[in-house]
Amino acid sequence: MPVSSKNKNRNKRSEGGRRKSRKTRKCSVWTKKVTELYRKMKKEDPNTSFRDALKHASQLKKKGQL
């Protein structure tokens, strides 16, 4: 099975034979607040999803409470 040129370049190494590491972004303030709210909601109801926390955080932000 032939390897496409896209996949061939994906595993190339830089000089010295070491792979370059990916740099991660810092979490935004919004993400930290939603995560904090999610943890609080999860303590009250273990079935809560992160999606529910996003919706609730959005409503609180519109009201100016977050």
C-alpha positions as CSV (number, residue, x, y, z in Angstrom):
1,M,0.0,0.0,0.0
2,P,1.7,3.3,-1.1
3,V,2.2,6.0,1.5
4,S,0.9,9.5,0.5
5,S,3.3,12.4,0.7
6,K,1.3,13.9,3.6
7,N,1.8,10.9,5.8
8,K,5.5,10.7,4.8
9,N,6.2,14.2,6.1
10,R,4.3,13.7,9.3
11,N,7.1,11.4,10.8
12,K,10.1,13.4,9.6
13,R,12.6,14.3,12.2
14,S,14.5,17.5,12.5
15,E,18.3,17.7,12.6
16,G,19.8,15.6,15.4
17,G,17.2,12.8,15.0
18,R,14.9,14.2,17.7
19,R,11.2,14.9,17.1
20,K,10.0,18.4,17.8
21,S,7.6,18.7,20.7
22,R,4.2,20.3,20.3
23,K,3.8,23.5,22.3
24,T,0.5,23.7,24.2
25,R,-1.6,26.8,24.6
26,K,-2.4,28.2,28.0
27,C,-6.1,27.8,29.0
28,S,-8.2,30.8,28.5
29,V,-10.0,32.5,31.4
30,W,-13.3,31.3,30.0
31,T,-12.2,27.7,29.9
32,K,-11.0,27.9,33.5
33,K,-14.3,29.4,34.7
34,V,-16.4,26.8,32.8
35,T,-14.2,24.0,34.2
36,E,-14.6,25.3,37.7
37,L,-18.4,25.5,37.3
38,Y,-18.4,22.0,35.8
39,R,-16.7,20.6,38.9
40,K,-19.2,22.3,41.2
41,M,-22.1,21.0,39.1
42,K,-20.5,17.5,39.0
43,K,-20.4,17.4,42.8
44,E,-24.2,18.1,43.0
45,D,-25.1,15.8,40.1
46,P,-22.7,13.2,38.9
47,N,-24.6,12.8,35.6
48,T,-23.8,16.4,34.6
49,S,-21.9,16.8,31.3
50,F,-19.4,19.5,30.3
51,R,-21.9,20.6,27.7
52,D,-24.4,21.4,30.4
53,A,-21.8,23.5,32.2
54,L,-21.0,25.4,29.0
55,K,-24.7,26.3,28.6
56,H,-25.1,27.3,32.2
57,A,-21.9,29.4,32.1
58,S,-23.1,31.1,28.9
59,Q,-26.4,32.1,30.6
60,L,-24.5,33.4,33.7
61,K,-22.2,35.4,31.5
62,K,-25.1,37.0,29.6
63,K,-26.6,38.0,33.0
64,G,-23.2,39.4,34.1
65,Q,-22.8,36.9,37.0
66,L,-19.8,35.1,35.7
